Amino acid sequence: MARFRPLRWIAGLLFNHWGTKTTALLLAALFFFVTREDVTRQFAIPLHVVDDPQRVLRTKLPETVTVEVHGSWSRINRLSASDLGKLELDLKKVKEGALQIDESTLVMPNGVILRSLIYDGVDVRFDRIIEREFPVKPVIPVTVHEDYEYVGLTTSPARISLRGPKTVIQEISSLGTEPEELKNITHNMEIVKSVLRPREGVEFAGMEPGERPEVTIKIMVKPKAGTREVVVPICELPALVPKTMALPKTFPVSIRGPRPDLRRVDGVKDPVSAACRIEPGEESSDRGTLIVDFALNTSVPEDIAGTLSLYPARRRFPITSGEEPSERVAPKGGGRGADPAEDEPRPG
């Protein structure tokens, strides 16, 4: 019978004093259910930042915040970070200084209590948003034809407003445009170009982010002034001019005007003609004056005749019977048209 003693011992463990053992089991279960009601856990949830349209944040904020929650064991055991959602930080309500996150923005699930928020200490600093106008300075290198000179350019509009952080705006002095090189210009031009954004973090006022305004650029040139020297044969003399009166066979005359128009005159044969007339003398002893007027011939194109002038436009010779005429030469004169004053140039 000694071989059965271990079995008897095991049976005694299971069935002897069963009342005491049952009571201990119940007490352990009760203790388990009572103590598991007091459970605390921590979860990391994202921090969602709502921008302030009037200020720019200059401080780097934490991306996540640690949330410490408290609740029943069964409730907390089933809880995950996604159940807590995200914590919202409205920068319009944040003051400069130590970061303070409002716990009331985080809504807890039923049966869960928020104990605290844990996050890194941050010294919050802002930069105020401002708007300011800046002049537009196009990046348009211009070279002109040798017969022209560059006058300048204008832009429309001449000034454009930027919106952005004050510290960034203060570093900007002007706005540029998309570049374009213009060569050998011979006339006024208009081109349209987009304005370049000068810095990151700024936008054009009144426009959607990323949009850029356009400006119309007018490039202005003008022709250079030039001169052409021509030799004009003397006109047919009136009968009252004595044959013994010595007169030059030809007269040097300067044609003055824009260089491009003078180039067209170069291809015209005899562009200037002379006409003679007699101006009577005021006294009986005065035989009068021979007037030689110079004018552009009709062979000069009409569209450029108005831009040209002649110098001299008139020559004066007192009529004498001798061989050595005394002459009076007007310092300035005119050309085609009515008889002008002798001291003023006359256009062709």
C-alpha positions, 0 to 999 in steps of 0.5 A: 500500500505504500506505493499509493501514498503519493496519490493519496497526497495529491487527492488531499491537496485537491479535496481536503479543506475545499471550503478554505480553498474556495474562499481564497479563490473568490477573494483573489478574483474579487481583488483582481476585478477591484484593482484593475479599475485603476489603470493609467497609460500613455499614448503619443498622438499628432499635434495638428497646428492651425495657422494664424493668417496674420502671423507666421510661426518662427518656432518649430513645434513638436510633431506629437504630444504624449497623452496620459489617460486613466480609466478602467482596465477593460476600457484602457486595455482596448484603447489605442492612440487612433481612438484619441484622434489628434490634438489641435493647436490654434495659433490665433489663440497662442501667445508668444512665450512658453508653449501652452496647449489647451487640454480642452481641445482633446475630446476623450472617449467615454470612460477615459479620463485625461490626466495630463499632456506631456510635450517638449518645452518650446519658446513660441515666437511669431513674425507679423504678416504685412503688405507692401508695394514694390517697384517693378524693374524688368530684366530686359537688356536692350540694344538698338540699331546704330541709327537709334538711341535707347530712351528707356522703358516703362511698366504697367502697373509700375508697382505691385504689392507683396504679402508676407512676414515682416522680416522677409518683406523688409529685405526686398527692394524691388521686383524683377520679371522674366528676362528677355534680351532685345537686339537691334531695336528700331522702333518702340515695342510692348511685351508682356512678362510675368513678375518673379516672386523674390523670396520663399514665404511671400505671395502676391497680394490679392492672388492665390498662392503660387500665382504671379501677376503680369506687367506690360513693358514698353521699350522706347527708342528714337532715331539719332539726328544726322546730316547730309551735305549736298551741292545744289546748282544755281537756279535760272537767274532773273533777267534783272540780274546783270550778266556781269554780276559774279555768282557761284555756280553751286551752293553747299546745303546741309540736309538735317534730320533723323538718320533713318530718313537720311539713309532714304535720301541717299538714294534720291538724285538731286534731293534739293533744288534752288529757286531765284527771285528778286527782292526790290530795293527800298531806295531808287539807288538800291537795285534790290537783292537776289534771293536764292531759296532752297527746298526739297525736290518732289523726288524726296518721299513725302512721308519723310519730307516733314522730318527734314530741314535745310541749312542754309535755306536761303542765300541773299546777294545784293544786285550790283553791276560789278564782278565782286558781289557782296553777299549776305548769308542767313545763318539759318533757313528753311526748305519746302513751303512758304517763305520763312524768316531767314534766322529760322530753319525751314523743314523740308 
